[in-house]
Amino acid sequence: MLDVHESRRTASAEPNAVPTRRYPGWVERGSTLLALLLTYGILLWYLTPSLLLKPTITAGGDTVAHYVAARYLRDYLLPNGKLVGWMPGNFAGYPLFLFYFPLAFLLIAGFSLLISFPIAFKLGTVAGTFGLPIASLVALRWIGCPFPIPALGAVLTLPFLLNAGNSMWGGNIPSTLAGEFSHSLSLVLVVLFMGALYRGVRARRYAGWCAVLFALTGLAHGYGMVIATGLGLYFIAVTSEFRATFLYLARVYVMGGLLLGFWLVPLVWYLPYTTGFPITWAFTSILETVPVVLWPIIVIAAVTVGVTVRDKFADKGWLRIVYFLTYPVVLSVTLYFVSPWLNLVDVRFLAFAQFFLVLLAAAGIGRILIGLPPSIRRAAPPIIAAMTIAWVMPQVSFIPKWIQWNYEGMEHTPWWRYFLVVNSIALPGGPHSPRVVYQHSVLHDKAGTIRAFEALPLFSGRSTLEGAYMQSSPTSPFVFYIQSELTDTPSCPFVPYKCSPFDPERALRHLELFNVKEVIAVTDKVKAALSSNPGYREESEIGPYKIFQVRQGNGQYVVPLRYQPALVTDGDWKRLTYDWFQKPEWLEVPLLFPRPGDPIPPGTVPFRGLDEGPMTQALSPECHVKDAMGYEEVRFETECPGRPHLIKVSYHPKWHVEGADLIYLVSPAFMLVYPTAGHVRLVFGNRWPDYAGRAATAVGITWLLAEALVFLSRKRYSSLENPS
């Protein structure tokens, strides 16, 4: 068992030992600087400033949906003193930044105070990419790796960043271009946290700094926070001073968790109102896991570990470094295998494993160079940087073209002019306007991305159904079911929820239920099917797009029920509501799910099972309602207090009601109220978990300040004891 506090041997005591701490002289600093210049030079060769500084809307992948979220944060949430708020534009509404990670978006909002928003957004998306080389260098120095290992760590990030083997795992440039820039930023913070924690545990200092990095990692991305949490287990396993190490780690993680409390406590509490997305990646080739561009990294890392383990005379300082750099690889691979049980996407952890091999390889190459003459060692970083660039450049594949496509912007795509007319002229509106859906098709990529119309809330002001943050709303499975009814090429992302065959007729009642009044069609097949169906009426044709009106529905978000709801007191409400959605005979009899302790509304009918058919108890047909929708508010006036009113907005416990006693969850995942007055108002606001989270953060900040004061006072006392 290795003691993390065991003193290192010096190089003079053992010829093959790793020096404990050598601050590089000016030659070594110059060599490191030149290696960094070459590294950043190649990144800027591909991510050219002329593209990044062009004030256009970033295209590609999920990016435009993130652009909408960033604008909503900058233009609405932050001016109203909020980080988390209701976003009505997708999924029948969802709590934006409650279940997604806000740090990169806050960075973008901050940049936009100095530069135009489109440029600020682009710079925010590449912050993780440009931060990774320098973060690797800093972390390896904090771990105690001597020159040239930190410089090599920065250089060897290039094969990882320019790996064209995947575009969804996170960390590399293709993943960033697909929209995973929050994951990239989180990786940077994980690397810094890794180095800071190693240094902190050994010195029993810097707990506050480690806690801040941990909190920032969590705000950047959840997968990074999982890795950061797991890093602490290494020190518990290898220490001979268990109590002291445990107490130090407790300080770091508890303080970091408290600092993150304002966001973390509500996230955990409200998780039941999300949609799980546990997918197991289907590999098409082993080269996805071990792409050719990473082969040298993988081989060198494996040899480094193998030789170190077999070397009976290895310096213990070197052993500590190799074992510590190996641990996150093992941790990441382990998390890959257990992720299905955690409701997480497994391959996101493989991206971390690929990266941590980079640090191991840097240590292995550096170990060899340390034994060579100083002149060779000092010249090595820029030479290895040049060799790395020569290795990587022939293998970048599609990356340069994708960079150009994304950062030239949507304005330079073939269908931009049609897309703009559809949004600004054919479908203008606001949050009160009925929703719009669009046919899912790869043809939309000609407007910048297949998900271009997810940005309807920004470009037209109208709400749509699909969006990027699928896990943030319980209505997501129903949204993609409707998508499948209106296209013959559905995405159907949720494996547990089967989709429908193409069936525009069957879609009509679902569209009415979700208050959809327009459908955008793009392929000839869907256009013809809608044109021939009397439930749709062609409104306009703009270039490749046809817009159809849905004849059914009154365009209101609040409607009185025609029949009493069916009371459900047990079972999986998410599964039941999805099965209910597929049975047309049930759609006018919603299932009502009271929370424990809620009073049972009068008049509900018993639920006997979906196969039995609904028990219908008709309500008076005469009831006029006038409604109005805001960003975080629903208001309506009704002539029939006491009668159940369906609100076609996603249910969430953070909604408050005036003019009714309670808000009930009903199928599909909407809200139902029984008005006690003629005027009813619902407002999205805070509950006790939000206040508890803020209190936790206040405690964390107080603790952090106390740690800082103690550190400064000790430093001052030390300077008085040892005056220079």
N, C-alpha and C positions, 0 to 999 in steps of 0.2 A: 504494500500500500504506500502510495506516495504522499508525503506531507507537503501541502501547499506553502508551508512556511519554512521548509528546510532550506538552509543557505546554499547558494550556488557556489560551485567551484569556479575559480578563475581560469582563464586560458593559460596563464603562466604555470598554474599548478598541474594542469593536464593538457597536453598539446592538442588533443582532439575536442576539448570542451568548447561549448558555446560561450562567448564572453557574456558577463552578466549585464553590463550596460555601458556601451561605448557611444558617446555622443560624436557623430561623424564630424570630421574636420571639414574645411571649406572644399576640399577636393571631393569628398564623399557627398557633401551637400550639393555641389555642382552636378555631380553624376546623377543624383536623385532628381534634381530639377530638370536635367536634360531628358531623363526617362519619362518624367511627368509631361514635359512638353511634347514628346513624341506620342505619348498615350492620348493626350487631349487633342493633339493635332489630327490624329486619325479619326477621333470622334467628331471633330469639327469638319473634317473632310466629308463625312457623310451627313451629319446634322448641321448643314451649312447655316451660318448666320443669316444669309440672304433669305432663306426659307423661314427660319425661326422668327425673324424680325419683320416678316410680312404681315400686315394687319388683316388676315383672313381667318375665316372660321375653320378650325381644324376638322379634317374629314377622317374617315377610316374607323372600322370596328365600332366599339361602344363609345368612342370619344365624343361624338356629338351629344349623346345623352349626358355625359359628364359635363359638357360645356353648358348645357341647360341648367344642371344642378348648381354649377359654380356661379352662373349668372343669378339664379334665384337666391343663393346665399348672399352674394354681394349686393343685389338690388333690393331684396325684400327682408330676408331673415336678419342679417347683421344690422341694418338701419333700425329694425324693431327690437334690437337687443337680444336676439335669439341665435343660437347655433342649430337647434333642432326645431323644426316646424312642419306644419302640414303642407304637402305638395299635392294639389288637386289634379295636376296635369296628366298623371299616368296611374294605371291600376285602380281606377275609381278613387284615387287619393291614397296617400301613404305618408308616414312620418319621415321626412327627409333627414338624413344624418343621425337618426336614432339607431338604425341597423347598418349604416354604412359609415365609412371612416373619413372624418372631416379634415384631417391635417393638411393634405395636399390642396384642398379647396380653400382653406384659410390662407395658405401660402399664395395661391393664385389671387385671392382677393387683396392680399397685401401688395403684391406686385402691381395690381391694377390701380393702386393709388398713385403710382409713378409713371406707368405706361398704359397704352390702350389695352382694353380687356382682351382682345384676340391674341395680342403678343404675350400678355401676362399669362394667359392660359397655356400657350405653347411652352413658355419657359417653365411653368409649373409641371407640365407633363414630362419634361426631360430633366427635372431637378435630381431625381434618383439616378438616372443614367450618368450624369456628370458628377454626382456626388460619390459614386461607388469607388472609383480609383483612389481618391484622397482618403475616403473613410477606411479603406483597406490598409493604406499606408499608416494612418494614425493608429488604428487598432493594433496592428502588428508591433508598432513601437510601444504602445501601452502594455502589451503582453510581455515585452522585454526582448523581442527579437533584434539582434544586431544588424547593422548594415552588412549586406545589401538586401536582406529579406524584406523589410517594409517596402522598398522601392520595387522589388520584384512582385510583391503582392499587388501593387497598383498596376503594373504593366500587364500582369496575367489576367486582369479582369476583362481584357479585350476579347479573348476567345469566348468568354461567357456572354458578354454583352452583345457580341456580333454573331452569336449562335443562331442560325436559321432553322434549327431542328424543331422548334415549336413556337407557337405564338399565343399560347393561353396559360402557360405555367407560371409566368411572372418573372420579373427580374431582368430578362434580356430585352434588347431593343424591339424585336417583333412583338413581344407581349405588351410593351409600353405603347407601341403603335396601335395595338388592338384595344387599348383602353386601360391596361393594368398598371397605370403609372403610380397609383397609391401603393401597390405591392412593391414596386421598385424603390419608392421612398422608404418604405418600411424596411427593406433589406439593408439600406444604408444605415438606418438607425440600429438595426439588430447588430450589425458589424461593430459599430461604435460601442454599443452596450456590452458586447462580448469582450472587447478590449478593456473597457472601463471596469467591468466586473472582475476580471482577472486581476487587474492592478489593485482594485479596491479590496478584494478578499485577502490578498497577500499583505497589503499594508494596513488593513483594518481602517481604511480612510475612504473618503469620497463617496460615502453612502448616499448623500443627498444628490450628488451628480448622477450616480447610477440610477437613483429613483426617478429623476427627471427624464433620463434617456428611456427608461422603461415605460413611463407614461406616454412619452412622445411616440414610442414604437407602437403602443396600443392605439393611439389616435390615428396613426398612419395606416395600419392594416392589422386585422385580427390574426392572420397567419404568422406575421412577424411577432406578435405578442405571445403566441403559443410557443414559438421557438425560444424567445427571450425568457419565458417562464421556465422552460425545460433546461436552460443553461445552468441554472443554479444547482440542479441535482448533481452535476459533475463534482462540485466542490464538497458536497455532503459525502459523496462516495469516496473521495481520495484523501480527505483530511484526517489527521490524527488528533486534531483539536476540535472535536465535534461541536461542543457547546458554543465555543467562541465563533466558529464558522456559521453555525446555525443562527445564532443571534444576529450576526452581521447580515446574513442573507434575509432574515426576517425584517430587519430595518429597511433594507433596500426594497423588497417586494411589497411589504405592507405600506410603506411610505409612497411608493410608486402607485400602488393600487388606490390609495386614498386620493392622491393627486388626480387620478383618472376617474374618481368616483362620480363626478358630475355627469359623466357620459356612460360609465360602465354599469352603475347600479340600475338606471332605467333600462339599459339594453338587456341585462340579464332578466329583470323582472317582467319585461314585456315580450320575451322570446316566444311565449305561446301564441302570439298573434303575428307570427311570421310563417313563411313557407320554407320548409327544409329543402336543401338541394344537394343531397349526398349522391355523387356520381362516381363511378369507378371508370377510370379512363381506359378506353379500348385502344391499345397500341397497334399501329399498323406495321411497325418495324422496330427492331432493337435499336436502330440509329436514332430514334426519338429520345431514348434514355441515354445513350452514349454516342452523341453525334461526333462525326469525324473531327470537327474542329476542336473538340475537347479531348481527343485521344491522348495527345502528349500530356495534358494536365492529369488525366486519370492514371496513366502509366507512372508518371513521376510521383504522384501522390501515393499510389499503391507501393511502389518501391521504397519510398521514404518510410512508410509505416513498417513494411516488412523488414527492412534493414535495421531500423531502430529497435524493433522488438527482438531481433536475433542478436543484437550487439550487447554482449554481456558487460562490456566496459563503457557503455554509453554514459555520458555525463548526465546527472540527474536533472540538471537545469534543462538540457536538451530533451530528455524524456518528458518532462512536464509540458514543454511547448508542444511536442508532437502529439502527446496524448490529449492535450486540451484542444488542439486543432482537429483531431480525429473525432472527438466526441460529438460536435454538432452534425457531422456527416451521419454518424450512427443514429443520432436523435432524429434527424430529418427523415431518414429511411424508415425508422420505426413508426414515426407519425404517419408516413405514407400508408403503411399497412393497417393502422388502427383508425384512420380518418373516416371510413364508412360508419363506424360506430359513434363518431363524434359529429355526424351530419356535416362533414366538410368535404371539399373537393380534393381528392388524394394527390393529384399531380402537382398541386401548388407547393407541396413539401419537397418534391423531387427537385424543384428549382433551387431550393436552399441547399440541398445535398450537392448539386452540381457546383454551386458557387463555393461552398466550404472546401471542396477539393482544390480550388484555386489557391486558397491560403496554404493548404498542405503542400502543394507543389512548389509554391514560392519558398516555403521553409526548406524543402528538400534541396532545391537548386542552391539556395543561399548557404546551406550547410556545406555543400561541396566547394563553393567559392571561398568560404572562410578559410579553408585549408590551402588556398592558392596564394601566390605572392600578392602583396598589396596592390601593385600596379594593375594586375589582371582583375582583382576583386573590384577595384574602384572603377574600372572601365566597363565592367560587366552590365550594369543596368541599362544604359542606352543601347549597347550592342544587343542584349536580349530583347529590348523593346523593338529594335529594328527587325530582328528575326521573328518576333511574334507578329508584327505587322505583315511581314512577308508571308507568314503562314496563314493569317486570317483573311487577308484581302481577297484571295481567289475563291473563298468559300462563303462570301456574304450573300450570294444568291439574289433573292428578290428584295433584300432589305433596302438598297438605295432607291428602287422604284417606289416602294411603299412609303418611304420617308418623303419622297417628292409628292406622291399622291396626297398624303395626309397634310403636309405643311404648306403646299401650294394653296390648299383650302377648298372648301365647297364651291366657292365662287368660280373656280376654274374647271369645274366638272361639266360634262356635256349637257346634263339635264338641269343645271342650276336655275336657268331662267324659267323653266316650267315649274320647278319646285317652288320658286319664289312667288310666282303668280298664284299658284294653288293656295299658298299660305296667306298672302297679303291681300289678295283680291277676291278669290273664290270662297275662302273660309275664314274671314276675320271674325273675331268675337272675343269673349272673355270667359272667366271661370263660371259664369251663369249659363253660358251657351251650352246646348246639348253636345254630347261627345261625338268625336269623329273616329272611325276606325279605317284601317287601310289594309289592302291585301299584302300578305307577306310574300316577297319575291326578291330574288337576287337582282332583278332589274333596277331596284332602287339604288343599287351601288353606283349607278351612273349619276346620281345626285350627290355622291360623296361617300355613302355607306348604305348597306342594306337596311340600316336602322334609321335612315334619315328622318322619317315621319314621326319617330319618337320625340322629335324636337318641335312638334306642333304647338305645345304650350308656349314656346318662346317666339316662334316665327308668326303664328297666327293668333295666339292668345287662347285657342281652343284646347280643350282636354282631349286626350286620346286614351287608349287602353294599355297598349304595350309600353314597356320601358326597360331600362337597364337593371334596376334594383329589384329583381324578381323576388328575392327573399324578404323584402321589406313589407309585403302586404299579403294578407290571407286570401285576397281575391285573385292572385296570380294564376292559379290553375284554371280558373274560369275564363280568364282573359285569353289564355292560349287555346282553350277549347273553342272559343268563338273564332279565334284566328284560323283554326283548322277547318271550321265550317265554311270559311270564305276563301280558301286557297287549296290548291292541290299539292302544294309544297310546304306543309307546315313545319315549324321548328320543333314543337312539342318537347320542350326541354325537361319537363318533370317526369321522370321515369315512372313513379308510382301512379301517375294520373294519365290514363289513356286519352287520346284525342279522337276527334270525329273525322269521318271521311268528308270530302267536299260536299256541302249541302246548304246552299244559300237559303232554301225554303225553311229548313229547320232553324237556321240562324236568326230568323226574324223575331221570334219571341225572346230569344236571348239578347238581341240588340235592344229591344224595347225595355227589357228588364234593366239593362245597363244605361238606359237613356241615350242611346246612339241614334243620331238622325242622319248622318252622312257616312257613305262608304267610298273610299278611293280605290279604284281598280286599275290595274296596269297591264295585265296579260289579256290576250284576245279571248281566252277561254272564260275567264271570270267576267269580263265585260259582256260577253254574249249571254252568259247565264243570268246575270243581273238584269240585262235588258229584256230578256224574255220572261222574267218573273214579275207578276203584277204587284208584288210587295215592294218593289223598288222603282223609282222614277229617275230617269237620267236628268241631271241638272246642268252639267256643263262638261265640255271636253277641252283639256288644255294640254297640247302636245301629246305625250304618251299616256296621260292620265285621264280617266273618266270619273266624274263624281256623281254618285247616285244618292238620292234621298230615300230614307227608310220611311215608308208610309205609316207604319204602325207607331203608336206612342204619341203622347202629347208634348214631349220635349221638356217635361218637368222632372226635377230631382226628388220632389216629395209628392207621394201619391197616397190617398187613403186606400186601405186594403178592401178588396171585394169580399174576401172570406176571412174568417178568424184563422190565426196561425195555429199550427200544431205544436203542442208542448212536448219537448224532448228533455228528459232529465238524466239520461245516461248515454254512454257510447262515445265514439270518437267524432266530434262535431265536424272536423275537417273532412273526414271520409264520408260522413252522412250527407253533408251539404253538396259534395261533388257528385255523389250518386243521385241525389235529389235533382241536381241541375240537368241531368241527362234524361229525366222523366218528364215529358211535356205535360202530363196530366197533373203534375204536382206544382207547376210553376206559379199558380195563383194562390197556393196555400203554403206560405213559407214556414220553415221549421224554426221554432223559437227556443233558444238555449239560455235559460236564466243562470246567472252565476250563483254560487253557494250563498245563501242568505238573502237573495233577492226575493221579493214577494211575487207570487204567481199572478200574472195579469188575469182579470176576469174574462170569461168567455172563450178562452183557448180550448181547442179540441184535443183529445188525447192522440198521441202518436202510436200507431199500431205496427209500424214498419212500412217501408216504401213499397213492398210487394203487395200490401193489402189495398193500396189506393187511398187517396185522401178522404177524410171525413170533412165534408163541406158544410159550413154554417155561414150562409150568406149574410152580408151586412147591407145596410141601406145604400142604394146606388146613388142617392143624391148627396153629394158632399163636394163643395168647391174649395180648392186650395190655391193659394198664391204664394210662390216661393221665390227666394233670392239666394244666390250663392256668392260667397267671397272666398278669398284664399284660405282662411281658417275659420269660416263662419257659415252656418246655414240658418236662414230665417224663413219662417212661413206663417201665414195666416190661414186659419181653417174655420169652417162653419160647423164642424162636428167634433168638439172636444170629447174625449173619452173613447173615440174610435181609434184603432191602431193605424198609424201612418208609417209607411215605409220610406226610408231615406236612402236613396241609391248612391251611398257613399260608404267606403270601407269602414267597417267597425274598428274602433280602437278605444281602449279604456281611458285614454286621455281626453276624450270628448266630454264636455260638460253641457248640461241642458237647463234652460229656464223655460217655465211654462209646461213642464212635465216632470214626473217624479224620477224616472229612470230612463236610461238608454239600454235597450235589449239587443243582443246579438241574434240576428236571424239570417237564414240562408238567402243568397249564397254566402256572403260574409258582410252583410249590410247592417244598418241600424234601424231600429223600430222604436217609436215612442207612442205613448198614450197621452195626448195633450190634456192638461187640466185647465187650459185657458185658450182663448182664441189666437193668441200670438205666442209662438214658440221660437226660441233661439238656441242654437247649439254652437259652442265655441271650443276650439281645440286649445287646451291649456295644460297646466302642470298638475300632477298628483303627488302623493306622498313619496313615491320612489324618486321623483325628480328632486324634491326638497332634501330627501335623505342623501342623495348623491352629492348635492351641493354642500351639505354639511360635512360629508366625508372629505371633499376637496378642501374645504376651509381648514379642517383638522390637518390634512396633509400639508397645506401651505404653511400653517403655523409650525408644524414639526420641521419642515424644510428650513424655515427661517431660524428656528432654534439651532438646528445643526450648523447652519452657516455662521451664526453668532459664536457658537462654541469653537468652530474651526478658526475663526478670525482672532478670537481671544487667545487661543493656544499659540497661534502664529505670532501674535504680538508678544506674548510672554516669552516665547522662544527667542525672538529677536532681542528682547531686553536681557535675557540670560546670556546670549552669545552675540554681543555687539560686534559689528565688523570693524 
